[in-house]
Amino acid sequence: MAWLPAGGGLGGASGDLAVAGFLGDAYLWVKALHILAVIAWMAAFLYLPRLFVYHCQATPGSPQSETFKVMERRLLRGIMNPAMMVAWAAGLALMVNVEAWSEGWFHVKAAAVVVLTGLHVLAARWRRDFAADANRHSERFYRVMNEVPALLLVVIVVMVVVRPF
C-alpha cells in the first residue's frame, strides 16, 4: 500500500499522511475512530470484570447487589457493546483498505480480536447471570478474567505497532 502526502507537497499543509485505497482521505479519520472505539471498549472491558468481583461480595437481592446490576447493564449496553461494534466496523474497513489479510502479523491480531470478542460474549452472559442472581463463579475467577483482556490488548498492540512478521 502506497503512502501519499496529503494535500500535495511534502506531508501537505498539515503534515498528515493519507493512504491510497477505497477510504482515500477518510483513512486517517476511520483510523482515529477505530482507536477511540478500541480505547472505549478496553476501558469498559477492564472495568466490567472488576464490577463482577465486587458484585460477588454483595448479598443477592441486597440494595448493593441491585446497584451493581444497574452499573453492569449500563456499562455493557451503553459503552462496551457500541464500542465493540464501532471498533469492528472501522477495523474491517481499515483491513480492507490496506489489504492487511496478506500479512502475518494481522492473522495473530485478528485471532486475538476474535478471542476478545468471544470473551465479550461470555462477559455478557455473566452479567445476565448476575442479573438473575444466578452467578456461578467465584470472586477469584473474575479477578483472573479481569487480566485476560489486558493480555490480549498487549498482543494486539504489539502486532499492529511492531509487526514482527
Buried (B, 14 or more C-beta within 10 A) or exposed (E): EEEEBBEEEEEBEEEEEBBEBEBEEBBBEBBEBBEBBBEBBBBBBBBBBEBBBBBBEBEEEEEEBBEBBEBBBEBBEEBBBBBBEBBBBBBEBBBEBBEBEEBEBBBBBBBBBEBBBEBBEEBBEBBEBBBEEEBEBEEEBBBEBBEBBEEBBEBBEBBBEEEEE
